[in-house]
Amino acid sequence: MKTLEVKNLVKNYGEIRAVKGINFDIEGEEIFALVGPNGAGKSTTLKIIAIILSPTSGEILVEGKDIKKQASQVREMISYLPEEAGAYKNLTGHGYLKFMAAIYTDDSQKQKEFTDFAEELTGLKERLKDKVKTYSKGMTRKLLLARTVMSRPKLAILDEPTSGLDVINAFEIRNIIKKMSQEGMSVLLSSHNMLEIEYLSHRLALIDKGEIKAIGTPQELKQKYQAQNLEEVFVKIAL
């Protein structure tokens, strides 16, 4: 069974059609990237799959469950990290993860498992005792990513997971994403960094003006568009 199936997804904002009947799917343990220029419909699509926005029409299935008809069940299988997410700055890193674990489950044993797992993933060690307001952007992003995957969701939806980070922090976050995929999690991510997409994704879809223009592995798309890298593919499709 596919982790995610998106069928004829449409989203209108009044007279504006932001997403124009797109189709794609994600297999188990696959990292799938949705890339395109600003205003292409990427974040809108991610928010619909995360059950934050409602689709105008179309069907979305997570592990075979419809996000509209079985929303509560789907919410237990997905997790979403927005581009502009923030953490509670007056909590310690440990306190924040413990608080979020309690939102995920009422089971105290599972809460501890989620918190312990997330703390290990962050790599922040002793700094988890410090308040989040003392963290750098990279440290905060690691904390937020760990929170997103602490429950080991079937599907993690990540919008620009390394946006604005330095090389080392971005590298570490990419490795966390790869590790989680290898351990059974599917990932849907959006990023403007084509090198990151090429490093992380098994497949990608290029979206422009609300329409998917191409889907394939990085290698397939480079061959199809006779490009040296994904940036060239992106430019050829988007211009």
VENLINKA-V610221 format. One record per helix or strand of 2 or more residues. SS is the DSSP state (H for helix, E for strand). FROM is the first residue (numbers start at 1). TO is the last residue. If there is no record, write none. Layout:
BEGIN
((SS & FROM & TO) (SS & FROM & TO))
END
This chain:
BEGIN
((E & 4 & 13) (E & 16 & 26) (E & 31 & 35) (H & 42 & 49) (E & 57 & 62) (E & 65 & 66) (H & 71 & 75) (E & 78 & 81) (H & 93 & 104) (H & 108 & 122) (H & 125 & 129) (H & 132 & 134) (H & 137 & 149) (E & 155 & 159) (H & 167 & 182) (E & 186 & 190) (H & 194 & 200) (E & 203 & 208) (E & 211 & 216) (H & 218 & 224) (H & 230 & 238))
END
